Amino acid sequence: MTSRLPTFFISHGGGPWPWIDEMRAMFAGSARWLAGLPQTLPSTPKAILSVTGHWEAAEFTVGTSAQPPMVYDYSGFPEHTYHIRYPAPGSPAVAERVRLLLTEAGIRCDTDATRGFDHGTFVPLYVMYPQATIPVVQLSIKHSLDPRDHLHAGTALQPLRDEGVLIVGSGLSYHNMRGFRGGGGPASQAFEQWLTSAVSEPNVATRNSRLLAWEQAPAARSSHPREDHLIPLMVAAGAAGDDLGRRDFLDNVMDVAMASYRFG
């Protein structure tokens, strides 16, 4: 019998940091945490579902390619970072299961046979599973960025956890590019403290209500002028069901707090 896997929201850091010496030093804490994360799981995942803040579509869209290509969705980095390969296979079968679960919950889910791995997916997974042998399926977020839609989608995807699929929401607990260039520390810390409190709320209904009302949090819009990098957390929280959440890791890079969360 397959053990139920937890769900995660991972703050995936900046650009292709594992492949740049100076950035790898900056994200040394994240690297250690990500590298050790697989050892904390009850079993090796049969597949990974990455809900990435770097892929938006009008409706939820799941990648169905058996051999996904790469998407280098960053700019201004060294030439070698545009030739990175994370050659994990896809899984059309898991993609179809995702589509079916969402559809059965009354949620439209489109498919995309050409979409590749963006850095919200390949950066954390490269550090966690450098051998790239576990199949990976990507799921988009919706352009609307409606937190309720994404929490609902996560709830629909709960059964995957009992089927050996690790659900990972990939974004950042703080995503304001101006703040990364200086002065973002206080806002990132205030929002992280609130977010950790909300995620850790022992009453799951209250937790979800607080997350849905995230815009009311301290420094919410200073931390997320646009919430594309926060919304994957809603999917992870929905998929958690009644399992409790907690902050699993906190990094501080360029004076900015970057938190990652685990449910279950």
RALINSUL-V794746 format. One record per run of one state. SS is the DSSP state (~ for helix, > for strand, _ for the rest). FROM is the first residue (numbers start at 0). TO is the last residue. Records with the same first field share a line. If there is no record, write none. Layout:
# RALINSUL-V794746
SS=FROM-TO, FROM-TO
This chain:
# RALINSUL-V794746
_=0-5, 11-15, 19-19, 26-26, 40-45, 57-58, 63-68, 70-77, 82-90, 104-107, 112-115, 117-117, 128-133, 142-145, 156-156, 163-163, 171-175, 180-183, 199-202, 212-212, 216-218, 223-226, 240-243, 253-254, 263-263
>=6-10, 46-56, 59-62, 69-69, 108-111, 116-116, 134-141, 164-170, 244-252, 255-262
~=16-18, 20-25, 27-39, 78-81, 91-103, 118-127, 146-155, 157-162, 176-179, 184-198, 203-211, 213-215, 219-222, 227-239
